[in-house]
Amino acid sequence: MFFTASTIKDSADNVAFFVAANLASGVDHMFVFLDAPKDPGQREVAASLAGHPHVTCLPTTRGGWWDGDRPAGLNVRQRTNANWARAVLEPLGWAQWLFHVDGDEVARLDRDALDAVPAAHDAVWLPPWEAVSTWDSTRPTRFKTLLDDPDLTLLHVLGRIEEPTNQAYFHGHVMGKSGVRPGSGLGLTLHDAVSPDGHKQERHHDPRLSVLHYDAPSGEEFVRKWTALAHAGPARYRASRAPSAQALRTLVTRDLPDDVRARYLREIYERTTQDDVATLAELGLLVEADPVGRGLSPRPLDDAQRRALADRVAELAEGPKAGYLVEDARGGDAARPSRKEQLGRLNPLGRRG
């Protein structure tokens, strides 16, 4: 059985897509932690997930879930929740893999690929595929993948990216996501699999595995996401993205007329995030993926598995959660694959990169 863990605050429509897309893309069961369960719209989200046979929905209230000690940082809450889920699954031998994904991501899994992971590997890597972004799109089915140096240089010379790096090409993260065998003792950070002492672990990779990232698939979603992040507490961003994050936080929280704020949010979106989809398509740099249309059927828990899972959830839900926090990964001999290794392994269309 393949599981995901996610800490989310989103609309009911987006959550419905998030759940349906993951379950149609190879995931069997999802832990969904509602990050702000008392905020407007979140009761509707909880109601939509209540009783779902493939979802364990956990409202993380300040007094109940967090026992009065809710971490201020979103990243801390995400890591704590993901590793709580790993602890729940640890003694359940039928729980094969747990992936830590965000609410705007879809774990694109392949059962044959995961069943073939060598026994010596307790972690796998999901490289990122990022949805293209235009102002008026809904949920695009075209995605950018990590590129090699010639393609990045081409886009840079054409003036489509500021520098010939994947960090400039992608608006969201380029690190991908990780999955671990729950019984292995490995922990999960936002992107890495780590040993109990915090060192990054070597991760198996198969080109049939990836994570679809809907970082900002439309201008409307860009505005919604960054407005929510501005009120979610401290969060860390890579250096190239930090200025945009700060500018957006300033704009969202400043007392401005709605039309003025909307105009400048759109300008920031157009300057920082909107993709030149026509050029990328003409150059053959995009791949197609429709996660809901993939149509895989999640495997249901049998009665014994459902009881065992419910018992573990009830057992571990009480009390402080701070002990489940896994700190950010430290470097080591078993760090993530090098950039050269990553690019060499990514071959979605039979081309390099």
N, C-alpha and C positions, 0 to 999 in steps of 0.2 A: 504494500500500500504506500502511495506517495502523498505526502502532506505538505501544506504550505502554512506559514505563519505571517500575518500582516497586521499592522496597526494603522487604522484608517479613520479619517473624518471626511466624508464625501456625501454627495447627494444620493438619494435612493436609486435614481436612474443609473448613475455611474457605478454604484455598488452592484446593482443587478448585472450590468455588463461585466464587471470585474469577476464576479462569481461564475457567471455562465461561461466566460471566455477561458478561465483557468480550468474549469471542469471539462470543457470540450477540448482542452489542449494537453491532457494527460494527467492532471491532478485528480486524486481520488477523494481527498477530504481537506477542508480548509479551517484553520483557526483564524477567526476574524476578531480582532480586539478593537472595540469602538473607543477611540481616544478621548472623545468629549461627549459621552452618551446623553448628557442633559442639554446639550446645545440644540438650537432649532433644527428640525429635520432629522435628528438622530434617533428619536423614538420610532419614527417611521422606518428607518433603516433597520433597527433592531427587530421591529415587528415583521419586516419582510424576510428576515433570516431565521426567525423563531421556527423551530420544527423542521428546518431544512435538513434532509437526511445526510447531506455531504458537507455541512457547515457546523462548527462549534463556535457560536457567537458569544463573546465575553465583553459586556460593558465594563469599562475600567473606571469606575467611580472613585473619587478621591477618598471617601471614607470606607467604602467596601473593599474594592480591589486593592487600592494602594495603602489601605490601613492608615490614612491620614498623612502619608509621606510620599505624595506624588512628585516624581522628579520634574524639575523645571524644564529640562531639555528634551525635545522630541526624540533626538537620536538615542538618548538613554532609555526612554520609555520603549522605543522600538526594540532595542537589543535585549532589554529585560524581558519583554513579552515573548520574543522569539525563543529565548533560552528557557523560559518557563515551559513553553510548548515542547521543547526538546526533552526537558525533565519529565514531563507527562508521558511522553512516548518511550522513554529510555528502556523500561522493562518489557515493553510490548514487542515481542519478537517479530510480529507480522508488520510492524511499522518499519518500512525499508529505508525511506529517505524523507528528510524534512528540508524544505527550501524556505529561505527568508526573502519574501518579495514585498514590495510596497503596493499601495492601493491603486497605483497607476501602471502596474506591471502584470504581465501574464507569463507564467512559467511554461515554456514550450518544451514539453517532455516527450520522450520516446521510450516505451517500455522495454523494447529489445535493447536499446542502448544502455539503459540503467541496469538491466539484468546482466549485461555483459561487463559491467565495471569490475576490474580485477579485485579480488578479495583484499589485496594489499592496500587499496585506496579506500579511505573512509570519507572522502570529500570529492565533489564534482563542481565544475565551473560552468556557469551559464553565461556566455558572452552576450553583450547587449545588441539588440536590434532596436533602433530608435525610430518611432513613427515620424513621418514628415509632418511639418507644421505649416498650415496656411490659415489666414484669418477666419474663413467661413467654412472650414471642413468640419465633419462630425467625428467619425472614427476612421481614419485612413487605413488602407490595407497595404500601403507602400512604406517600406522601412529602409533606413540607412544602416549599413554594417560598418565595422571597423575597416579602414582603408590602409593600403600600404603607401610607401613614400611617393611613388610616381603619381598615383591618383591624387594624393593630398597636394603635391606640388602643382599639378594641373589646376586644381580648384583654386589654389592660392594665386597662381599667375593670372587666372581668369578673374580674380577679384571676388570670388564667392566666399572665401574664408580669409580671416586676418593673418593666419600663419599656417604652414603646412603640417598641422598636427590633428590627431583625432579629437583632442580636447577642444580645438577650435571648430571642428566639423560637427561634433555632437553638442547639443545644448544641455543635456543631462549627463549623467555619469558615463564613463567609459570602462569602468571596472567590472561590470557585470554583477552577477549574484552567485551565491554558493548554496550547495546542499550538503548535508552530512547524514551519515548513518546515525540515527538517534542513540543507538546503544554503544557508539564508539567512544563516548566521552568528549568528543570535539564540541566546541561551541561555535556560535555564529555572531559575527559583527554585522554591520550593514552590508558588507560586500564579501568578507573573507570567512574562511573556516580557520579556527584557531585551536591550538592545544590548550590544556588547562592552565599552562603558564603564559598564555597570550601570544604564542608565536604562530605566524601564518603557516598553514599546511599546504603541501603539494596537493593539487586538485586534478583529478582526471578530467579530460575533455573529449567530447565526441561531437562532431559537426551536426549531429541530429538534435543537439540540446542547445537551447538559447533562452533568453528572456526578452520578451517584447516590452518596450518601454514607451508608454504614451506620456512622455514628459510634458508636452504642451501641444496636443494635436490640433488645436484651434486657438484663435485669439481669445474667444470666450473662456475656454478652459484655462488658458494662461492667466487671465485676470482672476478667475475663481481660485485657482491653485495658490497664486502668490498672495492673494488676500487672506486665505486660510493660513498659509505659512507665517504670515506676519503676526498672527495672533496665537501661534502654536508654541511659543517659547523659543529659547535659544536653539539654533541649529548651525551646523558647520557646513560650509560649501568649499569646493576647490577654489584655489586662489583666483583663477580667471573668472569665476562666477561671482565671487564675493562682492565686487562693486555693484553689479546689477541687483543682487539680493538686497544690499543696503539701500540702493536707490528706490527699489520697489517698496521696501518696508517704510521708508520715509514718506513716499507718496501715499501709500495706503493708510497710514496712521495720521497723516496731517489733516487738519480741519479745512477741507476744500469743498467747493460746490461739486456735486456729483458729475456734472458735465465736464468740468475742468479736470477732475481726477481721471475720468474715462478717456479724455483726449490724450492725456500724457501716458496713461497706461498703454494705450494703443501705440503711441510713438515708441515707447520702450520695447514693446513687443516687436514692432517692425524693425527696429535697429538691432535687436539682440537675438531674436528667435525665429522669425519667419524664414522659411526655406525657399530657395529658388528650385521648386520641384521640377519645372520644365527642363532646366539645364541638367539636373541630376538624372532625370529619366533619359534624356537624349544621350548622355554619356554612359548609360548602362550601369549606373552605380546603385540602383535601387533593387530591392527584392520584394516579392509579394508574400503576404501572410494574412489570412483571415482566421483568427483563432476560434471564433464561434463556428464558422463554416467548416472547421477541421472535423468536428463532429465525433470526437472520441467520447466514449461512455465511461464515466467514473465507476470504479468498482465499489459496490456497497459494503459497509460493515455488516458482518453477520451478527446475530443476536449476542453471542458471547463477546465478540469484539466491541460491540456498542456498549455493553455493560462494563467491560474492563476500562474502556476509554472514559465513560461517565464517572466511574469510581475514582480514577486517577485525577480527573479534573476537579471533582469535589474535594479530594484529599489535599491537593496542592493549592487550591484557590484561597484557602484561609491563611491569614498571617502576612507578614511583611514580604515584599518581593525583591528587596534590594540584593539578597543573596543570589539571585538569578542573573544579575548583570554580568555580562562578559565585556571586558574592556576592549578598546580598539586594538587591533593586531599590531604586534611588533615584528620587525623584519627578522629574517633568519635564513638558514640554508634552504628551507622548504617554502620559500615565498611563492607568490603567484607566478604563473608562467611569464617569461620575459615577453617584451613586445614582439620580438622576432618570432618566438614560439606561438604567440597568440595569432599573429597574422598568417603564419604558415598553416595553422590548423583551421582557420576560417576559410571556407571555400564553398559558399552557398550556391554559386552559379558556375562553378568550374573555373573561376578566375582567382588570381591572387587577391588577398584582402577579403 
